[in-house]
Amino acid sequence: MIPYGKHHIDSADIQAVIDVLENQFLTQGQQVPAFEQALADNCNARYAAAVNSGTSALHIACLALGVSAGDSVWTSPLSFVASANCARYCGAQVDFVDIGPQTRNICTTALAKKLEQAKKTNTLPKVIVVVHYAGLSCDMQAIRELTSPLGIALIEDASHALGGMYQGKPVGSCEYSDACVMSFHPVKSITSAEGGAVLTNNAELQNQLRLFASHGITRDPQQMLGQPDGPWYYQQIALGYNYRLSDLHAALGLSQITKLSGFVQARTEKARRYLDAFRQLPLDLPVETQSASSAWHVFAIALKQHDRKEIFVRLQQAGIGVNVHYIPIHLQPYYRALGFEPGQFPNAEAFYQQALTLPLYPDLSADNQQQVIDAVIESLS
Ligand SMILES: *Cc1c(COP(=O)(O)O)cnc(C)c1O
């Protein structure tokens, strides 16, 4: 079976992990800050806080921005459930903004309308988590222009988009957001096995992120209540978590990030080959926009004339590891139980009905990709 996504590990990655095993610190050593620095440099952001998953990163980003019970957080229905769950962890309400059918990202017009409505009813969100679907950045400038006057904070869920660009700058620069979240799960742009990070340009936010990622404990006297008892002293000043990334994971991430541009280039070349091969077929293909170039996390097509289940099964039987990104979050039983219903976000639901993800990863061989292309063409004929 040709998988839909797969990591690339080389001997340098392996050696980097072995080196940590042979050294003093398995965790809380020097690999984590080195990885954080490399991430921040790579993304043109001032700070990076590395944690043990993208989901943890979303959670502490919400906490650091003050999300709590009584608040509302909006996100895209076309995402992995973690984009919404992070708000629920903080006790906040979740709502969604429908996607635009072309970019498959939050539709700026739908957002403007929903904000207008919410302003009238005094139900504006505290934070919006925008999702760069499949690696293509949302129109961040337009979204910031809508939300900034209303005092709404923005988190980018860039779990798909490390290595992508927006307005000529790397995704993660946080030019139009308060924080940007990355994931290093093996199917993402780079991997640390499990891992994630929050990027920000805001020093105060970075302090809060660090606090929530490690028990709410500080060793900084300036943050303490009263004076330290002595050099051993620390204080817990908030309720945090143990979301720390280990040095083993950080060393792998640090080794991987040196290969990021090569990975994204390989993904881009393969994506363009699919685009060329499928141009004449009855499919909606992924797009790039004037302002954004994709990191090509996944290659998702929408079947305009064919039954998705039929084609999915046919391709699976041909040894193609197809997938579907995503079942709209509001249709999950957990969110249905909170009151969401089919029909509320029609573009996301329509896309889901037709969506099919094809294999795309740096090591996908030309032969295997041809096999996928042939199988797609045949299954549609
Ligand atoms: C992968 C992913 C996450 C979660 O990342 P983990 O590292 O697996 O916790 C969150 N949001 C989106 C859009 C993702 O694709």
The ligand as an SDF file (V2000), in Angstrom:
LIG
                    3D

 15 15  0  0  0  0  0  0  0  0999 V2000
   -1.9170   17.3440   13.1020 C   0  0  0  0  0  0  0  0  0  0  0  0
   -2.8330   18.4480   13.4220 C   0  0  0  0  0  0  0  0  0  0  0  0
   -3.0450   18.9170   14.7160 C   0  0  0  0  0  0  0  0  0  0  0  0
   -2.5440   18.2120   15.9420 C   0  0  0  0  0  0  0  0  0  0  0  0
   -1.2410   17.9690   15.9600 O   0  0  0  0  0  0  0  0  0  0  0  0
   -0.6410   16.7950   16.8980 P   0  0  0  0  0  0  0  0  0  0  0  0
    0.8040   17.0960   16.8700 O   0  0  0  0  0  0  0  0  0  0  0  0
   -1.0030   15.4970   16.2280 O   0  0  0  0  0  0  0  0  0  0  0  0
   -1.2600   16.9340   18.2380 O   0  0  0  0  0  0  0  0  0  0  0  0
   -3.8320   20.0460   14.9010 C   0  0  0  0  0  0  0  0  0  0  0  0
   -4.4020   20.6610   13.8620 N   0  0  0  0  0  0  0  0  0  0  0  0
   -4.2830   20.2240   12.6040 C   0  0  0  0  0  0  0  0  0  0  0  0
   -4.9350   20.9730   11.5060 C   0  0  0  0  0  0  0  0  0  0  0  0
   -3.5000   19.0890   12.3450 C   0  0  0  0  0  0  0  0  0  0  0  0
   -3.4040   18.6310   11.0860 O   0  0  0  0  0  0  0  0  0  0  0  0
  1  2  1  0
  2  3  1  0
  2 14  2  0
  3  4  1  0
  3 10  2  0
  4  5  1  0
  5  6  1  0
  6  7  2  0
  6  8  1  0
  6  9  1  0
 10 11  1  0
 11 12  2  0
 12 13  1  0
 12 14  1  0
 14 15  1  0
M  END
$$$$
